[in-house]
């Protein structure tokens, strides 16, 4: 079967055609994968503007789908289903994709499958490498999410850790803004960090020893003892504030706010200072990500580790993860760059996973900005205790 997938959760309008292979070890094949990025539009504003993003999705969606079909060399008649990101994400952006997918599926008389965005990132690993050795500990790390999942069997995702404040990618963007590096911040910091000394600046490492008082409901699975579950949570807001203090100290900026510090940084910090701050910041973030991921993997008895999401494109994270995996005797899987950032092929893979589990939806589902991750319990799909991270 050929499946058309649509992804519009944030600022990329994406469509892909994914096909089944019949091979249980490598179940899916990408026939096309088209992404229209809005980075140039949002760079002027220093981040994604939701209203602008939704309007651009309206402009791009038809052309992107047509391009995906053309590059796959198939027609609408050859499609057996449509998959679409239902959430989480920017609700205005999600609505464009959901409305388009439902209309197309209804007009063609084929099933439509709503997909969780993070399930797509997890399945990008299967799409690239085939079925992973299970159980697996999988870190999904991006601009909007930093979540750690246990995957005990295909399609069953159980949350075991998450950030309590900023996502890692969000911290990258905010630190880049402090240093006057522009948007998006991740690639800029990764590039400059190669020229810096990663021990030149002393930055704190967050230690989480108490339960999250702000959590309205349990969000961490019972797979881990409570003290371990706390230790594999993430926090990056304190690190971001520590970088702000370093910039203020080195530039003599007033305590008027981040904007003043950022302006001063661009004017008075040397290139070496900026490179050293980038390298030190990146080292601490990556150590936090990998320490917690591999600790969870040990407790879960994982046979593999996966890292997915936009931040998985980071060069140091990839290198350090492979080195850590070799040290612990665990294979580490990361997606190729084109599948690391938001794309529709990963949504197609997750869509196939759900479709074969009988999870095609009716016509009344809607976009959900704070969609909870689904899990499998007793053979039936149920909502798991995840909450959105922004």
C-alpha positions in Angstrom: 0.0 0.0 0.0 1.0 3.6 -0.6 0.2 6.2 2.1 0.2 10.0 1.8 1.5 11.7 4.9 1.1 15.4 5.9 2.9 17.3 8.6 2.1 20.9 9.6 2.7 21.0 13.4 4.9 24.1 13.4 6.7 25.9 10.6 7.4 23.3 8.0 4.8 22.3 5.5 5.6 18.7 4.6 4.1 15.9 2.5 5.5 12.4 1.7 4.5 9.2 0.1 5.5 6.1 2.1 5.0 2.5 0.9 5.0 -0.8 2.6 7.8 -3.2 1.7 6.5 -6.5 2.9 9.7 -7.0 4.8 9.0 -7.2 8.6 12.5 -6.0 9.5 12.4 -2.9 7.2 8.6 -2.4 6.8 8.5 1.0 5.0 10.0 2.7 2.0 10.1 6.5 1.3 8.9 7.2 -2.2 9.1 11.0 -1.8 9.6 13.4 1.1 9.0 17.1 0.4 9.4 19.9 3.0 8.7 23.6 2.5 10.5 25.4 5.3 9.5 28.8 6.8 12.8 29.5 8.5 13.5 32.6 6.4 10.1 34.0 7.3 10.4 33.6 11.0 14.1 34.5 11.3 13.2 38.2 11.0 11.1 37.8 14.2 13.6 35.7 16.2 11.3 32.7 16.4 8.1 31.1 15.0 5.1 33.5 14.8 2.1 31.2 15.0 -0.2 33.4 12.8 2.4 33.7 10.1 3.1 30.0 10.2 -0.6 29.1 9.7 -1.0 31.5 6.8 2.1 30.1 5.1 0.8 26.5 5.5 -2.4 27.6 3.6 -0.2 28.9 0.8 2.1 25.9 0.6 0.0 22.8 1.3 -1.4 22.1 -2.1 1.9 22.6 -3.9 3.8 20.5 -1.4 1.3 17.6 -1.7 1.4 17.8 -5.5 5.2 17.7 -5.5 5.2 14.7 -3.2 2.9 12.8 -5.5 4.9 13.8 -8.6 8.2 12.8 -7.1 6.8 9.4 -6.0 5.5 8.8 -9.6 2.1 7.7 -8.3 -1.4 9.3 -8.6 -4.1 9.8 -6.1 -5.7 6.6 -7.3 -2.8 4.6 -6.0 -3.2 5.9 -2.4 -4.6 3.5 0.2 -4.7 5.9 3.2 -3.7 9.4 4.4 -1.8 10.1 7.7 -1.6 13.5 9.3 -0.1 15.0 12.4 -3.0 15.7 14.9 -0.8 17.2 17.6 1.0 18.4 19.6 2.0 21.7 18.0 0.6 25.1 17.0 -3.1 24.7 16.7 -3.4 27.0 13.7 -0.8 25.1 11.8 -2.2 21.7 12.8 -5.6 22.7 11.6 -4.4 23.2 8.0 -2.9 19.8 7.7 -5.9 18.0 9.5 -8.5 19.8 7.3 -6.6 19.0 4.1 -6.0 15.3 5.1 -9.6 14.7 6.1 -11.0 16.4 2.9 -8.6 14.4 0.7 -9.3 11.1 2.4 -13.1 11.6 2.3 -13.0 12.6 -1.3 -11.0 9.5 -2.3 -12.9 7.2 0.0 -9.8 6.0 1.9 -8.9 5.9 5.6 -7.4 8.8 7.5 -5.0 8.2 10.4 -4.2 10.8 13.0 -0.7 10.6 14.3 1.1 12.0 17.3 4.1 14.1 16.3 6.5 12.5 18.7 5.4 9.0 17.6 6.5 10.2 14.1 10.0 11.1 15.5 10.3 7.8 17.2 9.3 5.9 14.0 11.8 7.9 11.9 14.4 5.6 13.5 12.6 2.5 12.2 12.1 4.2 8.8 15.9 4.7 8.6 17.3 1.6 10.3 14.5 -1.0 10.3 13.0 -2.4 13.5 15.2 -1.6 16.5 16.3 -4.2 19.1 13.6 -4.0 21.8 13.1 -2.9 24.5 14.6 0.5 23.5 15.1 3.7 25.3 14.4 6.6 22.9 15.0 10.2 23.5 13.0 12.7 21.5 14.7 16.1 21.6 13.7 19.2 19.7 12.7 22.8 20.0 9.4 22.0 21.6 10.0 18.6 23.3 12.5 16.8 25.4 11.0 13.4 26.3 12.3 10.0 27.0 10.3 6.9 26.1 10.5 3.2 26.7 9.5 1.2 23.6 8.9 -2.4 24.7 7.2 -3.5 21.5 6.5 -1.9 18.1 4.1 1.0 18.5 4.0 1.0 22.3 5.5 4.2 23.7 5.7 4.8 27.4 7.0 8.0 28.9 9.7 7.6 31.4 11.2 11.2 31.6 10.6 14.7 30.3 11.8 18.2 30.7 10.2 20.2 33.6 10.7 23.5 31.9 12.5 24.4 28.6 13.1 21.9 25.9 16.7 21.5 24.9 16.2 23.0 21.5 14.3 25.9 23.0 17.3 26.5 25.3 19.6 26.5 22.3 17.5 29.1 20.6 17.3 31.4 23.7 21.1 31.1 24.3 21.8 31.9 20.7 19.6 35.0 21.0 21.5 36.1 24.1 24.8 35.8 22.1 23.4 37.6 19.1 23.5 34.5 16.8 20.0 34.8 15.3 17.4 32.1 14.7 17.4 29.1 14.6 20.0 28.8 17.3 20.9 25.2 17.2 23.0 25.1 14.0 24.8 28.3 14.9 25.8 27.1 18.4 26.8 23.7 17.0 29.0 25.4 14.4 30.7 27.9 16.7 31.2 25.3 19.5 33.7 23.4 17.3 36.0 26.5 17.6 35.6 26.9 21.4 36.9 25.4 24.6 34.1 23.4 26.2 35.6 23.8 29.7 36.3 27.5 29.5 33.1 28.5 31.1 31.8 26.9 34.3 28.1 26.2 34.0 25.7 24.3 36.4 24.3 20.9 35.8 20.7 20.5 37.0 20.1 17.8 39.7 16.4 16.9 40.2 15.9 15.4 43.6 12.3 16.2 44.4 9.0 15.5 42.7 7.6 18.2 40.4 5.2 20.3 42.4 3.7 21.8 39.3 2.6 18.5 37.8 -1.2 18.2 38.1 -1.1 14.5 37.4 1.5 11.7 37.3 3.3 12.0 34.0 6.1 9.5 34.5 5.5 5.8 34.1 5.8 3.3 36.9 8.6 1.5 35.0 11.2 3.2 37.1 11.5 3.6 40.9 10.4 7.1 41.9 13.9 8.4 42.7 15.2 7.1 39.4 12.3 8.6 37.5 13.2 12.0 39.0 16.8 11.6 38.0 15.9 11.0 34.4 13.9 14.2 34.1 15.5 17.2 32.4 15.7 20.9 33.2 17.4 23.6 31.1 16.0 26.9 32.3 18.7 27.3 35.0 21.4 26.6 32.5 20.0 29.3 30.2 19.9 31.8 33.1 23.5 30.9 34.0 24.6 31.8 30.4 22.7 35.1 30.8 24.7 35.8 33.9 28.0 35.0 32.1 27.1 37.3 29.3 26.2 40.1 31.7 29.4 39.6 33.7 31.6 39.7 30.6 29.9 42.6 28.9 29.1 44.7 31.9 25.5 44.8 30.7 22.9 46.1 33.2 20.3 43.7 34.7 17.6 45.3 32.6 16.8 42.1 30.8 17.7 39.6 28.2 17.4 42.0 25.2 20.0 44.4 26.7 22.4 41.5 27.4 21.9 40.2 23.8 22.6 43.6 22.4 25.7 44.0 24.5 26.9 40.5 23.6 27.0 41.2 19.9 28.9 44.4 20.6 31.5 43.5 23.2 32.1 39.7 23.3 35.0 38.5 21.3 34.4 35.7 18.8 36.5 33.4 21.0 34.4 34.3 24.0 31.2 33.4 22.1 32.8 30.2 20.8 33.8 29.2 24.4 30.3 29.9 25.7 28.7 27.9 22.9 31.1 25.0 23.5 30.6 25.0 27.3 26.8 25.3 27.0 26.6 22.5 24.4 28.8 20.2 26.5 26.5 20.6 29.5 23.3 20.1 27.5 24.6 17.0 25.8 26.0 15.5 29.0 22.6 16.0 30.6 20.7 14.4 27.7 23.0 11.4 27.5 23.5 10.8 31.2 19.7 10.5 31.7 19.1 8.5 28.6 21.7 5.9 29.4 20.7 5.7 33.1 17.1 5.0 32.0 18.3 2.5 29.4 20.2 0.6 32.2 17.1 0.5 34.5 14.9 -0.6 31.6 17.2 -3.3 30.4 17.2 -1.7 27.0 18.8 -3.5 24.1 19.2 -0.3 22.1 19.1 3.5 22.4 17.5 5.9 19.9 17.8 9.6 19.6 15.3 11.5 17.4 14.0 15.0 16.8 15.6 18.2 15.5 18.3 18.3 18.1 19.5 14.8 17.0 21.0 16.6 14.0 23.6 18.1 16.4 27.1 16.9 15.5 28.4 16.6 19.1 25.3 14.8 20.3 25.7 12.2 17.5 29.4 11.7 18.2 29.1 11.5 22.0 26.0 9.2 21.8 27.9 6.7 19.6 30.9 6.8 22.0 28.7 6.4 25.0 26.9 3.5 23.3 30.1 1.7 22.6 31.2 2.2 26.2 28.0 0.7 27.5 27.7 -2.0 24.8 24.4 -0.6 23.4 23.8 0.2 19.7 22.7 3.8 19.2 20.4 4.8 16.4 19.9 8.3 15.1 18.0 9.3 11.9 19.7 10.8 8.9 19.6 14.7 8.9 16.6 14.8 6.5 14.6 12.7 8.9 15.8 14.4 12.1 14.0 17.7 11.6 10.2 17.8 11.0 9.1 15.9 7.9 6.2 14.0 6.6 7.9 10.6 6.0 8.1 10.0 9.7 4.4 10.7 10.0 3.8 8.2 7.2 5.8 5.5 9.1 3.8 6.2 12.4 0.6 6.3 10.3 1.3 2.8 8.9 2.1 1.6 12.5 -1.3 2.8 13.7 -3.2 1.7 10.6 -2.1 -1.8 11.0 -3.1 -1.7 14.6 -6.6 -0.7 13.5 -6.4 2.9 14.6 -7.9 4.6 11.5 -10.1 7.5 12.7 -13.6 8.7 11.9 -14.2 12.1 10.5 -14.8 13.9 13.8 -11.2 14.1 15.1 -9.6 17.5 15.4 -6.2 19.2 15.8 -5.0 19.1 19.4 -2.2 21.5 20.4 -1.6 19.5 23.6 -2.3 16.0 22.4 -1.3 13.2 24.8 0.9 10.4 23.5 -1.1 7.2 22.9 0.1 3.9 24.3 -1.0 0.2 24.0 -2.5 -1.5 26.9 -4.1 -4.9 26.6 -4.1 -4.6 22.9 -6.2 -1.4 22.8 -5.0 2.1 22.2 -5.4 4.4 25.2 -4.1 7.8 26.1 -1.0 7.7 28.1 0.0 10.0 30.9 2.0 12.4 28.9 1.7 16.1 28.9 2.9 18.6 26.3 6.2 20.2 26.7 6.9 23.7 25.3 
